[in-house]
């Protein structure tokens, strides 16, 4: 169940890919906590679509898993997330437009943190309070 007073975060797709490839790392440990009163995931339609597309790729599927399994996982995460509409675009701000989409979600949802393995890709977002 979503907790309206918990800290809001955005999970970059890189975290989900890392968690799908290994159960030993911090990404898997973080996702295993969901649902948690410690944080609420924020999600946009665009990020949901990216999660689904990337996690369904054969190279990102855990052994023995199918794209339907990936779809079920993404749907579960979405069921635990705060769906955020985005009314204002900050593009272009970052080098990669896919990263701009993540930053725009963080700004629209009032998130202070984007959880990512690609910290350098978000350089400059701290000027916007993220």
C-alpha atoms as a printed R data frame, in Angstrom:
    type eleno elety resid chain resno      x       y       z
1   ATOM     1    CA   UNK     A     1  0.000   0.000   0.000
2   ATOM     2    CA   UNK     A     2  1.257   3.455  -0.915
3   ATOM     3    CA   UNK     A     3  2.223   5.737   1.935
4   ATOM     4    CA   UNK     A     4  1.403   9.394   1.126
5   ATOM     5    CA   UNK     A     5  3.896  10.795   3.648
6   ATOM     6    CA   UNK     A     6  6.918   8.705   2.648
7   ATOM     7    CA   UNK     A     7  9.786  10.091   0.606
8   ATOM     8    CA   UNK     A     8  9.105  10.067  -3.120
9   ATOM     9    CA   UNK     A     9 11.752   8.664  -5.461
10  ATOM    10    CA   UNK     A    10 12.148   7.828  -9.126
11  ATOM    11    CA   UNK     A    11 13.751   4.546 -10.135
12  ATOM    12    CA   UNK     A    12 15.784   4.824 -13.316
13  ATOM    13    CA   UNK     A    13 15.506   1.843 -15.633
14  ATOM    14    CA   UNK     A    14 19.154   0.951 -14.933
15  ATOM    15    CA   UNK     A    15 18.192  -0.051 -11.387
16  ATOM    16    CA   UNK     A    16 15.515  -2.454 -12.608
17  ATOM    17    CA   UNK     A    17 17.899  -3.982 -15.152
18  ATOM    18    CA   UNK     A    18 20.541  -4.475 -12.472
19  ATOM    19    CA   UNK     A    19 18.024  -6.106 -10.135
20  ATOM    20    CA   UNK     A    20 16.836  -8.445 -12.890
21  ATOM    21    CA   UNK     A    21 20.397  -9.571 -13.619
22  ATOM    22    CA   UNK     A    22 21.510 -10.233 -10.033
23  ATOM    23    CA   UNK     A    23 19.870 -10.982  -6.721
24  ATOM    24    CA   UNK     A    24 23.107 -10.088  -4.915
25  ATOM    25    CA   UNK     A    25 23.248  -6.330  -5.395
26  ATOM    26    CA   UNK     A    26 21.808  -3.191  -3.903
27  ATOM    27    CA   UNK     A    27 19.255  -2.812  -6.707
28  ATOM    28    CA   UNK     A    28 17.628  -6.151  -5.931
29  ATOM    29    CA   UNK     A    29 17.710  -5.387  -2.196
30  ATOM    30    CA   UNK     A    30 16.006  -2.035  -2.801
31  ATOM    31    CA   UNK     A    31 13.278  -3.487  -5.007
32  ATOM    32    CA   UNK     A    32 12.725  -6.331  -2.559
33  ATOM    33    CA   UNK     A    33 11.650  -3.759   0.057
34  ATOM    34    CA   UNK     A    34  8.650  -2.689  -2.024
35  ATOM    35    CA   UNK     A    35  6.148  -1.935  -0.605
36  ATOM    36    CA   UNK     A    36  7.805  -0.017   2.187
37  ATOM    37    CA   UNK     A    37  6.940   2.977   4.351
38  ATOM    38    CA   UNK     A    38 10.451   4.328   3.644
39  ATOM    39    CA   UNK     A    39  9.704   5.562   0.115
40  ATOM    40    CA   UNK     A    40  7.118   5.729  -2.642
41  ATOM    41    CA   UNK     A    41  8.075   5.132  -6.260
42  ATOM    42    CA   UNK     A    42  6.852   7.792  -8.662
43  ATOM    43    CA   UNK     A    43  6.018   6.718 -12.189
44  ATOM    44    CA   UNK     A    44  4.893   8.315 -15.427
45  ATOM    45    CA   UNK     A    45  3.341   6.642 -18.448
46  ATOM    46    CA   UNK     A    46  6.560   7.256 -20.396
47  ATOM    47    CA   UNK     A    47  8.794   5.664 -17.757
48  ATOM    48    CA   UNK     A    48  6.405   2.721 -17.416
49  ATOM    49    CA   UNK     A    49  6.698   2.138 -21.170
50  ATOM    50    CA   UNK     A    50 10.492   2.321 -21.003
51  ATOM    51    CA   UNK     A    51 10.633  -0.123 -18.067
52  ATOM    52    CA   UNK     A    52  8.446  -2.586 -19.967
53  ATOM    53    CA   UNK     A    53 10.374  -2.312 -23.224
54  ATOM    54    CA   UNK     A    54 13.835  -2.595 -21.662
55  ATOM    55    CA   UNK     A    55 13.034  -5.356 -19.149
56  ATOM    56    CA   UNK     A    56 11.378  -7.452 -21.888
57  ATOM    57    CA   UNK     A    57 14.565  -7.598 -23.956
58  ATOM    58    CA   UNK     A    58 16.032 -11.126 -24.000
59  ATOM    59    CA   UNK     A    59 19.366  -9.930 -22.597
60  ATOM    60    CA   UNK     A    60 17.614  -8.464 -19.536
61  ATOM    61    CA   UNK     A    61 15.402 -11.440 -18.727
62  ATOM    62    CA   UNK     A    62 16.558 -13.627 -15.836
63  ATOM    63    CA   UNK     A    63 17.224 -17.254 -16.811
64  ATOM    64    CA   UNK     A    64 13.966 -19.121 -17.306
65  ATOM    65    CA   UNK     A    65 11.903 -15.912 -17.444
66  ATOM    66    CA   UNK     A    66  9.754 -14.642 -20.277
67  ATOM    67    CA   UNK     A    67  8.614 -11.231 -21.428
68  ATOM    68    CA   UNK     A    68  5.279 -12.001 -19.698
69  ATOM    69    CA   UNK     A    69  7.202 -12.358 -16.423
70  ATOM    70    CA   UNK     A    70  8.819  -8.974 -17.027
71  ATOM    71    CA   UNK     A    71  5.411  -7.487 -17.767
72  ATOM    72    CA   UNK     A    72  4.043  -8.890 -14.510
73  ATOM    73    CA   UNK     A    73  6.963  -7.424 -12.564
74  ATOM    74    CA   UNK     A    74  6.514  -3.985 -14.141
75  ATOM    75    CA   UNK     A    75  2.770  -4.113 -13.474
76  ATOM    76    CA   UNK     A    76  3.452  -4.966  -9.835
77  ATOM    77    CA   UNK     A    77  5.829  -2.011  -9.478
78  ATOM    78    CA   UNK     A    78  3.242   0.227 -11.129
79  ATOM    79    CA   UNK     A    79  0.604  -0.963  -8.665
80  ATOM    80    CA   UNK     A    80  2.861   0.214  -5.837
81  ATOM    81    CA   UNK     A    81  3.764   3.533  -7.460
82  ATOM    82    CA   UNK     A    82  2.358   7.030  -7.439
83  ATOM    83    CA   UNK     A    83  1.297   7.785 -11.028
84  ATOM    84    CA   UNK     A    84  2.425  11.309 -11.819
85  ATOM    85    CA   UNK     A    85  1.182  13.373 -14.720
86  ATOM    86    CA   UNK     A    86  3.733  15.709 -16.244
87  ATOM    87    CA   UNK     A    87  2.487  19.092 -17.435
88  ATOM    88    CA   UNK     A    88  5.784  20.914 -17.979
89  ATOM    89    CA   UNK     A    89  8.786  19.708 -19.964
90  ATOM    90    CA   UNK     A    90 12.348  20.714 -19.114
91  ATOM    91    CA   UNK     A    91 13.837  19.457 -22.383
92  ATOM    92    CA   UNK     A    92 16.510  19.595 -23.383
93  ATOM    93    CA   UNK     A    93 18.282  19.694 -20.042
94  ATOM    94    CA   UNK     A    94 20.338  16.501 -19.955
95  ATOM    95    CA   UNK     A    95 22.318  14.890 -22.779
96  ATOM    96    CA   UNK     A    96 19.884  11.951 -23.227
97  ATOM    97    CA   UNK     A    97 16.185  12.655 -23.805
98  ATOM    98    CA   UNK     A    98 15.282   9.417 -21.988
99  ATOM    99    CA   UNK     A    99 17.049  10.837 -18.931
100 ATOM   100    CA   UNK     A   100 15.167  14.121 -19.398
101 ATOM   101    CA   UNK     A   101 11.957  12.109 -19.098
102 ATOM   102    CA   UNK     A   102 13.136  10.720 -15.734
103 ATOM   103    CA   UNK     A   103 14.184  14.164 -14.493
104 ATOM   104    CA   UNK     A   104 10.848  15.689 -15.544
105 ATOM   105    CA   UNK     A   105  9.039  13.012 -13.561
106 ATOM   106    CA   UNK     A   106 11.162  13.720 -10.494
107 ATOM   107    CA   UNK     A   107 10.428  17.442 -10.744
108 ATOM   108    CA   UNK     A   108  6.693  16.984 -11.332
109 ATOM   109    CA   UNK     A   109  6.377  14.552  -8.411
110 ATOM   110    CA   UNK     A   110  8.465  16.629  -6.007
111 ATOM   111    CA   UNK     A   111 11.195  13.985  -5.686
112 ATOM   112    CA   UNK     A   112 14.588  14.872  -4.280
113 ATOM   113    CA   UNK     A   113 16.167  11.627  -5.471
114 ATOM   114    CA   UNK     A   114 16.550   9.672  -8.691
115 ATOM   115    CA   UNK     A   115 17.927   6.215  -7.972
116 ATOM   116    CA   UNK     A   116 20.244   5.278 -10.860
117 ATOM   117    CA   UNK     A   117 23.456   3.519 -11.780
118 ATOM   118    CA   UNK     A   118 24.158   6.268 -14.301
119 ATOM   119    CA   UNK     A   119 24.810   9.197 -11.973
120 ATOM   120    CA   UNK     A   120 26.940  11.041 -14.543
121 ATOM   121    CA   UNK     A   121 23.985  11.082 -16.966
122 ATOM   122    CA   UNK     A   122 22.043  13.220 -14.492
123 ATOM   123    CA   UNK     A   123 24.819  15.737 -13.856
124 ATOM   124    CA   UNK     A   124 23.277  19.188 -13.490
125 ATOM   125    CA   UNK     A   125 19.945  17.971 -12.091
126 ATOM   126    CA   UNK     A   126 21.075  19.076  -8.627
127 ATOM   127    CA   UNK     A   127 20.581  22.680  -9.842
128 ATOM   128    CA   UNK     A   128 16.883  21.833  -9.976
129 ATOM   129    CA   UNK     A   129 16.861  20.339  -6.472
130 ATOM   130    CA   UNK     A   130 17.111  16.685  -7.553
